[in-house]
């Protein structure tokens, strides 16, 4: 809207004219959607004023009209013209004044109560209530900004959540693995053929279960059984088309080895034997006929068993038996096949001596040795490790078997061996270890923690008794069972190691290992 002042000498009148009319545009609509009507302007606006010199037509004198909206166009006084820049400046000032007026009229926003339900009115009611309060003399503030959603929009109410039962507190299950040996709990020992690979040979399946259940026990027995099972695998093997025997047979043995390891970790002698077999397979000429190559491998396995185990045991037993004299009391621990063969060899030579077998739970391997020697006619005394101090006073020599001889001269054998060797050292009784070179390794062992085998803890429970203190050990809090298979005996407690290469001190183990692997 624009306000045009028409002045003469005698009177003045103020008329309100739409700014759109001055700019040549149609009149704009009001806030409620209706076009601005001329009836809202006083009648004096439509009367033509004439100015005469010295006289004035009083028809429009004193007719000042207050408009609800300010002018948006330039103000012209009796024919005076204003520049475009000045008109633009006036528009800007009027716009600022209008905004300041609206801020004063606009009510302060009140935050709604989120907890109380809000009544939402339809748009028609809101429009009628807003138009009823505004009269011809009430200024209506135009909304130049969109209202905030927190005032105009209805806030959706969150649906009531169903009442859920409080969670039942479940006590944390105790970890039954001993933390110090946590790295040894890799996987539980396999006791069935379930989930076995389809490429695993039936002979390997049977061997794995026998080793897992201690039907085949002992380093030498396990090594020989493994090589004989691999011999059957090779005999039934057929090279697929577009493949060579050296390359494919090595890959074919991998699932067999993995299954055996899942039943029970391989011994040092088994690892050396498998390593030798793979080298033999790689040395097979690809141009060799398959049947001849398989026959050569099977013959090589037989020669390996005969030379490295059978003949080696005979040499060791003969050499060690010569160290037993009449009247000796030989003390041994658990059951070792080479020690048993040594004692039998000395008895057959006519040497008069007595044997003390010291045993321990849970396998009680010494029972089988004591029964075998007693059936042969030897005088045998059987005792457990808790009486080692008493029986050591009677012993004159200690013969021990070996699971492996480490490169630093330490003995890796059935758990309890270290106690026997220490007690013998304390009593000045010589300790003689009988061990084949196939059990030698270039590894170093400083303790029984880093390298060992953890057997199932349930083996420590006495079977056959109706009630035992450890029967419900898994439900007992803060109770853990540890069933280690081996321990390490320091080289200082060993006087001699008898091998097929001769009798030597523990410090010479690395030399013999190099000789055995190069030949």
Buried (B, 14 or more C-beta within 10 A) or exposed (E): BBBBEBEBEBBBBBBBBBBBEBEEEEBEEBEEEEEBEEEEBBEBBEBEBEBEEEEBBEBBBEBEBEEEBEBBBBBBEEEEEEEEEEBEEBBEEBEEEBEEEBEEEEEEEEEEEEEEEEEEEEEEEEEEEEEEEBEEEEEBBEEEEEEEEEEEEEEEEEEEEEEEEEEEEEEEEEEBBBEEBEEBEEEEBBEEBEEBEEBBBEBBBBBBBBBBEBEBBBBBBBBBBBBBBBBBBBEEBEBEEEEBBBBBBBEBBEBBBBBBBBBBBBBBBBBBBBEBBBEBBEEBEEEBEBEEBBEBBBEBBEEBBEEBBEEBBBBBBBBBBBBBEEEBBBBBBBBBBBBBBBBBBBBEEEBEBBBBBBBBEBBBBBBBBBEBBBEEEBEBBBBBBEEBEEBBEEBBBBBBBBBBBBBBBBBBBBBBBBBBBBBBBEEEBBBBBBBBBBBBBEEEBEEBEEBBBBBBBBEBBEEEEEEEEBBEBBEEEEEBBBBBBBBBBBBEBBBBBBBBBEBBEBEBBBEBBEEBBEE
